[in-house]
Each structure stands twice: as C-alpha cells, then as structure tokens.
Amino acid sequence: MAPETPAQGQTPAQGQTPRYFTWDEVAQRSGREKERWLVIDRKVYNISEFVRRHPGGSRVISHYAGQDATDPFVAFHINKGLVRKYMNSLLIGELSPEQPSFEPTKNKELTHEFRELRATVERMGLMKANRVFFLLCLLHILLLDVAAWLTLWLFGTSFVPFLLCSLLLSIVQVQAGWLQHDFGHLSVFGTSKWNHLIHHFVIGHLKGAPASWWNHLHFQHHAKPNCFRKDPDINMHPFFFALGKVLSVELGKQKKKYMPYNQQHKYFFLIGPPALLPVYFQWYIFYFVIKRKKWVDLAWMITFYVRIFLTYMPLLGLKGFLGLFFMVRFLESNWFVWVTQMNHIPMHIDHDRNMDWVSTQLQATCNVHKSAFNDWFSGHLNFQIEHHLFPMMPRHNYYKVAPLVQSLCAKHGIKYQSKPLLSAFADIVHSLKESGQLWLDAYLHQ
C-alpha cells in the first residue's frame, strides 16, 4: 500500500513521503483564487496566510505567487538560514522529479550562469560594505546641514543667503535619500537590526519620512520593475501618463483617455518633477503611517519636523520658514524624479511575463556613465543594472561587478545600456512623447 501523502496545502509531517507538484499546479495558485503558492529551490510553499505577516510586506511576496521565487529570495534576504527555518511551517511539498527547476518562460542557461556569477561576487567580497564610506556619506550630509543654518545665521535672511540655504538643504535631503536607500536595502551592516535602526534615523529624523512606507513601495519595485500593477513606481499609468509601448497601445485600443497623453511630454514638466514630493508625498506619508498605525515611524518623523521648525523659525518667522521648507521640497523633488526615472521610464514597461530574474531586471533598467559627479549626484544609482541584480550590494562596489555583468549580457545577447547623464534625462521626455503618440494612433485608428 502506498504511503499516505498530506492533503493538498498541508505541511508534510516528518517521515512522510513529500507531496509532488507540477508547475501547472503552482501557476494556478497565483492569488486569483485567494490561494498563493510559490517555489524556492524546487520546494513548494503555501504563503496564503503568511503574506499578511511577511516582514517585507504582503504585496512583494504576493507578486511571485504561482512562480519560482528562488532568485528574489536570495537577493532580498540577509540571513537566509534563519529565514528558511521560519519557512518550514509553510512547506507543502516539492516539484516532481520530472519537472524543470523553473518555468519554461525563463532562460535556463542565463539563470544558472547568473547564480554562478552571484557566487563569484560573494567570494570576491563585493557584498561586504566599507563602513568608512557610509560614515563619510553621513558626515558630509550633517556638515551641509549645519552649513545651511550657518548661512542664514551669519549672513542674514536676504535673498542670496536664503537661496544658498535652500540649495544646501536640498542637497542634504537628496543625499540623505540616497543614504537611507543603502540602509533600507540592508547593504551596510551584516544584520537586519542595525540596518533598520540607522534606516529609521536617516529617513525619519533627517528626511521626515517613514521607513515602512519606503519598504512597502520600494521592494515591490525591485521585485517586479516596470511590471504594470506590480511595480508601484509606474502607478501613474494610466491616470496621469501612458507608459511604455505595450501599455500605451493597449490603452488606445481600449479607447481610454484620462489625460491628453499625446501632450504628456509637455505636462510632465508641470506635474512630474516639481509636484511629486511637495504636493503628493508630503501629505501621503502622514496618511500612510496613521492609516497603518506605524507609530514608531511617526515618532521619528516628528523629530525631523520639530528640529527643522525650532532651527529655522527663530531666523525666518513662520512665513519664511514655510517658504524655505517648500522651496527645499521643490528643488529636492526635481532632482529626485529626474534621477530615479532616467533608468526606468525609457525602458520596457509591460505586464508581468514571469521572466527570469536577469531578464526581468535588464529589460527594465539602464545605466548612466560612471564619473565622480554622476556617482555622487545619483547616489551611485547610475549603476541601476548592478543595483537591481544585486540589491543588497554596497553601492561603492557596483563599478567592480559591472564588467562581469556586461560579459554575462554579451554572452546571452542581452542589451546592456549605459548613456551620458543628459542623454538619460532627455530619453525620459523622448519616451513619453513616443508612448503618447502610440496611444493616440491606437486610440484613433485601432
């Protein structure tokens, strides 16, 4: 008599024969019928109930429901051994021996070679941070913060000192944004605890934003970049912009018109870079923490607003303080949007096609040429390709792994794009103009 196997969706008891599944069975548990499974190293996990308790958020893990999640699991977890122990309670079986290790939509050779590359990168020590580098990043932010206040205190509050103070504080805010990004990705310390603690300080006390909000949005972006309904960074489609060739044509065929998309390359300059931080983010971050009861984040945020109010209110008065604050947010927003969008908006944007990790990241990202200024100006996010392939890699090592990534891409015929900074900015506008025209053509003629 054959040994009894556990019922579908249950964890196999110790000593019992494991239950075997096919990819078709896994794919059916993508969340559309509420049940969610995923595969890591050929083992099948039922995450239907766990998604609500997932420390990285329910959405980021749900985006891989019904799929192989081996590579994102490795990319996002700092202590994989500990995480695997917690995963044992979710284990319901494994793939049948005749099943391939991942779906046919994924490039087998590319995936194997990338995993070998990752092992090489780890042996080279490129996943270990130089903490002096990050200390210097923090110190230069703090020094500029002090310099901004001293400018007003020493030279008064006339137009020129006020403008100089605004510029210095904008640099502080942007550079603090790049630094919190490092801690948020767990790329500085060897434990999650210390990364999370300093992350709260930098994003909360130095910037006035919640760490939980950043984690909620940013890890979804990394899990499925430029994938409609999975990457929150492209949620402006279709209500404000028509993004990407595929989605724009689709929108036109459906005869949908929320905005005059054929003019979006023009109104981008009005509702894109100038408005994102001072208008949208400024109120939404408070809505987020209060709705989700993230009181620790709110406390950190309040320390920022109290500090900046007590620091500048005596010098500028209420109107002057509010003017300074929104000037800084306006300048920061322009800087932030151009840098973060230059790597993604001109790239391929589509629905999730369940491609392998390397193809998913490369089709959605491009680089900007290395230079001392570009590295500083973008917080090393000019190496967006390397950052997306190895999100926990310390940024000062991106340039070291770049030649290895280029070789891998060349071998497999994958386009590795790198361009000058101003060309990358211009490509944002060009891509918006192109996708807007594609929408109009489809809207009128298809």
C-alpha positions as a printed NumPy array, in Angstrom:
array([[  0.   ,   0.   ,   0.   ],
       [  1.416,   3.407,  -0.98 ],
       [  2.374,   5.715,   1.895],
       [ -0.213,   8.328,   2.73 ],
       [  0.556,  11.835,   1.484],
       [ -0.646,  15.   ,   3.228],
       [ -3.715,  16.738,   1.924],
       [ -3.19 ,  19.471,  -0.619],
       [ -1.978,  22.695,   1.002],
       [ -0.859,  20.998,   4.23 ],
       [  2.692,  20.685,   5.525],
       [  4.059,  17.126,   5.167],
       [  4.723,  15.576,   8.571],
       [  8.228,  14.402,   9.346],
       [  8.91 ,  10.973,   7.884],
       [  6.051,  11.129,   5.379],
       [  6.607,  10.971,   1.64 ],
       [  6.703,  14.542,   0.301],
       [  3.87 ,  15.627,  -1.917],
       [  4.909,  16.343,  -5.513],
       [  3.549,  19.161,  -7.655],
       [  3.78 ,  20.31 , -11.258],
       [  4.358,  23.844, -12.467],
       [  0.788,  23.958, -13.752],
       [ -0.491,  23.294, -10.237],
       [  1.756,  26.007,  -8.806],
       [  0.775,  28.511, -11.501],
       [ -2.896,  28.068, -10.618],
       [ -2.147,  29.331,  -7.085],
       [ -1.23 ,  32.875,  -8.09 ],
       [ -3.694,  34.554,  -5.765],
       [ -6.536,  34.992,  -8.206],
       [ -8.484,  32.355,  -6.276],
       [ -7.019,  33.599,  -2.962],
       [ -4.663,  30.622,  -2.593],
       [ -1.   ,  31.504,  -3.111],
       [  1.944,  29.153,  -3.587],
       [  5.494,  29.816,  -4.673],
       [  8.65 ,  27.785,  -5.307],
       [ 12.127,  28.282,  -3.823],
       [ 14.891,  25.798,  -4.69 ],
       [ 12.271,  23.335,  -6.005],
       [ 10.369,  23.355,  -2.706],
       [  6.725,  24.452,  -2.791],
       [  5.427,  26.812,  -0.103],
       [  1.868,  27.816,   0.701],
       [  2.025,  31.523,   1.545],
       [ -1.742,  32.155,   1.501],
       [ -1.918,  33.103,   5.191],
       [  1.714,  34.139,   5.634],
       [  1.517,  37.067,   3.21 ],
       [ -0.099,  39.203,   5.914],
       [  2.789,  38.509,   8.309],
       [  5.619,  38.774,   5.786],
       [  8.131,  41.312,   7.204],
       [  8.772,  42.732,   3.725],
       [  5.069,  43.355,   3.148],
       [  2.234,  41.302,   1.711],
       [  2.452,  42.619,  -1.827],
       [  6.108,  41.985,  -2.586],
       [  5.817,  38.26 ,  -1.778],
       [  2.414,  38.011,  -3.472],
       [  3.936,  39.286,  -6.71 ],
       [  5.719,  35.925,  -7.002],
       [  2.696,  33.791,  -6.163],
       [  2.402,  30.978,  -8.71 ],
       [  6.036,  31.406,  -9.769],
       [  9.596,  30.412,  -8.936],
       [ 10.976,  32.903,  -6.398],
       [ 14.447,  31.474,  -5.821],
       [ 16.466,  34.408,  -7.157],
       [ 14.458,  37.2  ,  -5.491],
       [ 14.564,  35.21 ,  -2.232],
       [ 18.362,  35.181,  -2.402],
       [ 18.506,  38.826,  -3.471],
       [ 16.36 ,  40.246,  -0.662],
       [ 17.249,  38.254,   2.478],
       [ 20.363,  38.941,   4.516],
       [ 20.15 ,  35.885,   6.826],
       [ 18.823,  33.179,   4.553],
       [ 19.435,  30.337,   7.001],
       [ 17.259,  31.933,   9.661],
       [ 14.522,  32.729,   7.151],
       [ 14.481,  29.141,   5.887],
       [ 13.76 ,  27.898,   9.419],
       [ 10.642,  30.057,   9.544],
       [  9.675,  28.825,   6.075],
       [  9.497,  25.191,   7.205],
       [  5.961,  25.697,   8.517],
       [  4.882,  26.844,   5.049],
       [  6.393,  23.895,   3.171],
       [  3.789,  21.692,   1.492],
       [  5.924,  19.642,  -0.892],
       [  8.271,  19.948,  -3.809],
       [  8.351,  19.836,  -7.573],
       [  8.021,  16.42 ,  -9.162],
       [ 11.382,  14.955, -10.256],
       [ 10.462,  15.225, -13.928],
       [  9.641,  18.934, -13.573],
       [ 12.321,  21.508, -14.526],
       [ 13.659,  23.739, -11.769],
       [ 11.823,  26.766, -13.143],
       [  9.157,  27.635, -15.65 ],
       [  9.699,  27.405, -19.442],
       [  9.305,  31.209, -19.727],
       [ 12.701,  31.575, -18.041],
       [ 16.14 ,  31.258, -19.606],
       [ 17.75 ,  28.184, -18.053],
       [ 21.371,  28.822, -19.078],
       [ 21.196,  32.511, -18.181],
       [ 19.758,  31.723, -14.765],
       [ 22.425,  29.13 , -13.975],
       [ 25.236,  31.426, -15.084],
       [ 23.853,  34.338, -13.077],
       [ 23.782,  32.16 ,  -9.962],
       [ 27.406,  31.241, -10.614],
       [ 28.161,  34.949, -11.026],
       [ 26.498,  35.707,  -7.717],
       [ 28.613,  33.038,  -6.002],
       [ 31.717,  34.618,  -7.563],
       [ 30.641,  38.055,  -6.361],
       [ 30.249,  36.766,  -2.824],
       [ 33.662,  35.066,  -2.906],
       [ 35.196,  38.361,  -4.071],
       [ 33.738,  40.07 ,  -1.011],
       [ 31.672,  42.507,  -3.082],
       [ 28.631,  42.048,  -0.841],
       [ 30.555,  43.402,   2.17 ],
       [ 30.411,  47.106,   2.913],
       [ 33.208,  49.546,   3.608],
       [ 31.582,  51.268,   6.582],
       [ 34.023,  54.188,   6.441],
       [ 32.498,  55.06 ,   3.059],
       [ 28.999,  55.255,   4.545],
       [ 30.246,  57.138,   7.599],
       [ 31.746,  59.758,   5.288],
       [ 28.452,  59.941,   3.385],
       [ 26.643,  60.639,   6.652],
       [ 29.222,  63.189,   7.802],
       [ 29.042,  65.181,   4.583],
       [ 25.25 ,  65.299,   4.934],
       [ 25.47 ,  66.527,   8.538],
       [ 28.114,  69.129,   7.669],
       [ 26.   ,  70.524,   4.833],
       [ 23.003,  70.612,   7.185],
       [ 24.967,  72.735,   9.654],
       [ 26.347,  74.904,   6.833],
       [ 22.805,  75.67 ,   5.662],
       [ 21.823,  77.043,   9.074],
       [ 25.09 ,  78.939,   9.488],
       [ 24.494,  80.655,   6.142],
       [ 21.369,  82.346,   7.487],
       [ 22.804,  82.942,  10.945],
       [ 25.976,  84.604,   9.648],
       [ 24.744,  86.414,   6.521],
       [ 21.127,  87.173,   7.343],
       [ 17.891,  86.225,   5.613],
       [ 18.094,  88.312,   2.456],
       [ 17.512,  86.684,  -0.945],
       [ 21.027,  85.388,  -1.671],
       [ 21.638,  83.711,   1.748],
       [ 18.073,  82.341,   1.674],
       [ 18.644,  80.831,  -1.778],
       [ 22.02 ,  79.388,  -0.768],
       [ 20.483,  77.868,   2.364],
       [ 17.717,  76.333,   0.221],
       [ 20.273,  74.793,  -2.136],
       [ 22.343,  73.355,   0.714],
       [ 19.278,  71.873,   2.413],
       [ 18.136,  70.394,  -0.911],
       [ 21.494,  68.667,  -1.262],
       [ 21.124,  67.393,   2.309],
       [ 17.663,  65.98 ,   1.597],
       [ 18.649,  64.283,  -1.662],
       [ 21.878,  62.83 ,  -0.313],
       [ 20.059,  61.623,   2.799],
       [ 17.602,  59.987,   0.413],
       [ 20.406,  58.087,  -1.281],
       [ 21.88 ,  57.114,   2.109],
       [ 18.593,  55.837,   3.556],
       [ 18.287,  53.771,   0.384],
       [ 21.527,  51.985,   1.347],
       [ 20.3  ,  51.119,   4.838],
       [ 16.843,  50.197,   3.559],
       [ 18.465,  47.633,   1.275],
       [ 20.43 ,  46.156,   4.226],
       [ 23.67 ,  46.863,   2.383],
       [ 25.724,  48.477,   5.179],
       [ 25.632,  46.214,   8.244],
       [ 25.682,  42.433,   8.436],
       [ 22.444,  42.232,  10.43 ],
       [ 18.951,  43.481,   9.69 ],
       [ 18.652,  45.047,  13.151],
       [ 21.396,  47.649,  12.702],
       [ 20.41 ,  48.452,   9.123],
       [ 16.8  ,  49.02 ,  10.2  ],
       [ 17.811,  51.186,  13.161],
       [ 20.008,  53.552,  11.141],
       [ 17.453,  53.487,   8.341],
       [ 14.861,  54.902,  10.762],
       [ 17.28 ,  57.625,  11.8  ],
       [ 18.239,  58.707,   8.282],
       [ 14.827,  58.554,   6.599],
       [ 12.871,  59.536,   9.708],
       [ 14.995,  62.115,  11.531],
       [ 16.993,  63.535,   8.609],
       [ 14.186,  63.46 ,   6.   ],
       [ 10.859,  63.271,   7.845],
       [  9.571,  60.19 ,   6.022],
       [  8.525,  56.714,   7.265],
       [ 10.782,  53.701,   6.76 ],
       [  7.771,  51.378,   6.494],
       [  6.351,  53.409,   3.607],
       [  9.646,  53.241,   1.723],
       [  9.951,  49.485,   2.303],
       [  6.359,  48.897,   1.223],
       [  6.854,  50.631,  -2.133],
       [ 10.491,  50.097,  -2.964],
       [ 10.771,  46.337,  -2.579],
       [  7.766,  45.867,  -4.851],
       [  9.595,  47.945,  -7.432],
       [ 12.676,  45.743,  -7.162],
       [ 10.706,  42.501,  -7.237],
       [  8.922,  43.339, -10.499],
       [ 10.352,  46.521, -12.052],
       [  8.232,  48.159, -14.75 ],
       [  5.546,  45.47 , -14.382],
       [  2.085,  47.019, -14.518],
       [  0.078,  46.539, -11.303],
       [  3.134,  45.121,  -9.526],
       [  5.624,  47.994,  -9.631],
       [  4.162,  50.982,  -7.719],
       [  6.674,  53.31 ,  -9.394],
       [  4.609,  53.142, -12.595],
       [  1.235,  53.605, -10.911],
       [  0.933,  56.934, -12.745],
       [ -0.187,  54.787, -15.699],
       [ -2.895,  55.279, -16.896],
       [ -4.351,  58.122, -14.808],
       [ -1.573,  60.648, -15.492],
       [  0.699,  59.137, -18.145],
       [  0.634,  56.428, -20.802],
       [  3.843,  54.5  , -20.185],
       [  5.657,  52.055, -22.428],
       [  4.864,  50.964, -25.939],
       [  2.802,  47.896, -24.997],
       [  0.608,  49.528, -22.361],
       [  0.096,  52.72 , -24.376],
       [ -1.179,  50.843, -27.434],
       [ -3.355,  48.695, -25.18 ],
       [ -4.832,  51.83 , -23.607],
       [ -5.529,  53.345, -27.019],
       [ -7.25 ,  50.224, -28.303],
       [ -9.478,  50.286, -25.21 ],
       [-10.42 ,  53.9  , -26.097],
       [ -9.379,  55.123, -22.653],
       [ -8.318,  58.724, -22.172],
       [ -7.746,  60.034, -18.659],
       [ -5.329,  62.703, -19.886],
       [ -4.213,  64.039, -23.287],
       [ -1.331,  61.573, -23.378],
       [ -0.019,  62.845, -26.709],
       [  0.942,  66.006, -24.766],
       [  2.383,  64.188, -21.742],
       [  5.978,  65.014, -22.645],
       [  4.982,  68.65 , -22.071],
       [  2.834,  68.435, -18.929],
       [  5.412,  66.102, -17.355],
       [  7.338,  69.296, -16.537],
       [  4.337,  70.569, -14.545],
       [  3.   ,  67.542, -12.654],
       [  6.108,  65.337, -12.644],
       [  9.361,  66.604, -11.144],
       [  8.014,  69.787,  -9.496],
       [  4.975,  68.263,  -7.784],
       [  5.812,  64.745,  -6.602],
       [  7.442,  65.492,  -3.241],
       [  5.943,  68.843,  -2.167],
       [  2.376,  68.012,  -3.255],
       [  1.797,  64.252,  -3.253],
       [  4.383,  62.658,  -0.974],
       [  4.15 ,  65.382,   1.661],
       [  0.574,  64.533,   2.656],
       [  0.598,  60.864,   1.664],
       [  3.368,  59.846,   4.089],
       [  1.264,  61.041,   7.036],
       [ -1.819,  59.328,   5.668],
       [  0.205,  56.117,   5.303],
       [  1.605,  55.984,   8.852],
       [ -1.678,  56.949,  10.527],
       [ -3.793,  54.529,   8.493],
       [ -1.373,  51.66 ,   9.145],
       [ -0.695,  52.729,  12.758],
       [  3.066,  52.949,  12.262],
       [  3.611,  54.95 ,  15.435],
       [  7.381,  54.376,  15.632],
       [  7.764,  55.824,  12.132],
       [  5.534,  58.755,  13.076],
       [  7.681,  59.477,  16.138],
       [ 10.857,  59.544,  14.039],
       [  9.159,  61.836,  11.516],
       [  8.035,  64.242,  14.219],
       [ 11.628,  64.633,  15.423],
       [ 12.528,  65.925,  11.939],
       [  9.727,  68.488,  11.824],
       [ 10.358,  69.665,  15.387],
       [ 14.088,  70.027,  14.702],
       [ 13.741,  71.957,  11.456],
       [ 10.987,  74.161,  12.902],
       [ 12.978,  75.086,  16.018],
       [ 16.115,  75.617,  13.94 ],
       [ 14.731,  77.946,  11.264],
       [ 11.608,  79.508,  12.777],
       [ 13.56 ,  81.961,  15.001],
       [ 15.568,  83.159,  11.988],
       [ 12.838,  83.359,   9.338],
       [  9.479,  83.616,  11.073],
       [  6.533,  81.433,  10.106],
       [  6.119,  82.642,   6.503],
       [  9.835,  82.496,   5.834],
       [ 10.099,  79.034,   7.345],
       [  7.228,  77.685,   5.235],
       [  8.742,  79.303,   2.151],
       [ 12.106,  77.67 ,   2.865],
       [ 10.539,  74.277,   3.542],
       [  8.553,  74.136,   0.316],
       [ 11.424,  75.576,  -1.706],
       [ 13.627,  72.727,  -0.453],
       [ 10.966,  70.129,  -1.226],
       [ 10.505,  71.628,  -4.705],
       [ 14.225,  71.515,  -5.519],
       [ 14.597,  68.049,  -3.993],
       [ 11.619,  66.759,  -5.984],
       [ 13.078,  67.879,  -9.314],
       [ 16.427,  66.25 ,  -8.501],
       [ 14.846,  63.053,  -7.179],
       [ 12.411,  62.496, -10.062],
       [ 14.899,  63.033, -12.891],
       [ 17.46 ,  60.688, -11.303],
       [ 15.044,  57.913, -10.353],
       [ 13.149,  57.948, -13.643],
       [ 16.106,  58.183, -16.048],
       [ 16.868,  54.49 , -15.522],
       [ 13.33 ,  53.127, -15.876],
       [ 10.775,  55.229, -17.787],
       [ 12.595,  54.899, -21.162],
       [ 12.847,  51.127, -20.72 ],
       [ 10.416,  48.287, -21.466],
       [  7.164,  48.538, -19.486],
       [  4.65 ,  45.705, -19.654],
       [  2.513,  43.276, -17.707],
       [  4.358,  40.619, -15.715],
       [  5.541,  37.957, -18.194],
       [  7.186,  35.812, -15.486],
       [ 10.662,  36.056, -16.963],
       [ 13.864,  35.021, -15.216],
       [ 15.486,  37.386, -12.7  ],
       [ 18.201,  38.726, -15.034],
       [ 15.878,  39.355, -17.982],
       [ 13.279,  40.974, -15.717],
       [ 15.824,  43.42 , -14.318],
       [ 17.747,  44.167, -17.531],
       [ 14.721,  44.98 , -19.668],
       [ 13.564,  47.499, -17.054],
       [ 16.86 ,  49.236, -16.206],
       [ 19.726,  51.077, -17.805],
       [ 22.901,  52.76 , -16.552],
       [ 24.385,  56.232, -16.747],
       [ 28.122,  56.534, -17.342],
       [ 30.401,  56.484, -14.328],
       [ 32.045,  59.707, -13.167],
       [ 32.769,  61.209,  -9.767],
       [ 29.935,  63.704, -10.246],
       [ 27.418,  61.194, -11.627],
       [ 28.159,  58.772,  -8.787],
       [ 27.598,  61.483,  -6.154],
       [ 24.685,  63.173,  -7.915],
       [ 22.731,  59.909,  -8.252],
       [ 23.9  ,  58.133,  -5.103],
       [ 25.513,  55.553,  -7.436],
       [ 22.086,  54.803,  -8.919],
       [ 23.695,  55.482, -12.264],
       [ 24.649,  51.785, -11.836],
       [ 20.984,  50.816, -11.83 ],
       [ 21.56 ,  47.493, -13.61 ],
       [ 24.019,  46.224, -10.996],
       [ 21.852,  47.584,  -8.194],
       [ 18.807,  45.706,  -9.464],
       [ 20.663,  42.444,  -9.962],
       [ 22.297,  42.682,  -6.52 ],
       [ 20.04 ,  44.957,  -4.429],
       [ 21.963,  44.301,  -1.192],
       [ 25.378,  45.057,  -2.698],
       [ 27.029,  48.172,  -1.181],
       [ 26.958,  50.911,  -3.789],
       [ 30.7  ,  51.519,  -3.757],
       [ 31.17 ,  48.06 ,  -5.325],
       [ 28.828,  48.47 ,  -8.306],
       [ 31.604,  49.532, -10.665],
       [ 33.618,  46.431,  -9.73 ],
       [ 30.888,  43.987, -10.712],
       [ 29.802,  45.941, -13.817],
       [ 32.345,  44.298, -16.208],
       [ 31.202,  40.837, -15.083],
       [ 27.561,  41.757, -15.709],
       [ 28.447,  43.177, -19.126],
       [ 30.166,  39.904, -20.053],
       [ 27.13 ,  37.896, -18.977],
       [ 24.839,  40.132, -21.05 ],
       [ 27.088,  39.971, -24.109],
       [ 27.221,  36.175, -23.951],
       [ 23.428,  35.877, -23.893],
       [ 22.64 ,  38.684, -26.328],
       [ 21.046,  40.937, -23.72 ],
       [ 21.326,  44.663, -24.312],
       [ 23.336,  46.414, -21.592],
       [ 22.559,  50.118, -21.893],
       [ 24.736,  52.903, -20.482],
       [ 24.447,  56.528, -21.541],
       [ 25.537,  60.077, -20.61 ],
       [ 23.586,  61.809, -17.831],
       [ 21.95 ,  64.472, -20.002],
       [ 21.032,  61.878, -22.636],
       [ 19.349,  59.834, -19.913],
       [ 17.311,  62.883, -18.872],
       [ 16.343,  63.612, -22.471],
       [ 15.281,  59.993, -23.006],
       [ 12.589,  60.392, -20.339],
       [ 10.926,  63.103, -22.415],
       [ 11.508,  61.273, -25.71 ],
       [  9.957,  58.063, -24.37 ],
       [  6.916,  59.94 , -23.028],
       [  6.446,  61.611, -26.41 ],
       [  6.761,  58.269, -28.234],
       [  4.357,  56.364, -25.989],
       [  1.89 ,  59.269, -26.113],
       [  1.911,  59.171, -29.898],
       [  1.468,  55.392, -29.898],
       [ -1.557,  55.821, -27.648],
       [ -3.054,  58.441, -29.969],
       [ -2.529,  56.303, -33.079],
       [ -4.165,  53.299, -31.415],
       [ -6.963,  55.465, -29.992],
       [ -7.837,  56.929, -33.398],
       [ -7.173,  54.027, -35.757],
       [ -7.338,  50.65 , -33.954]])
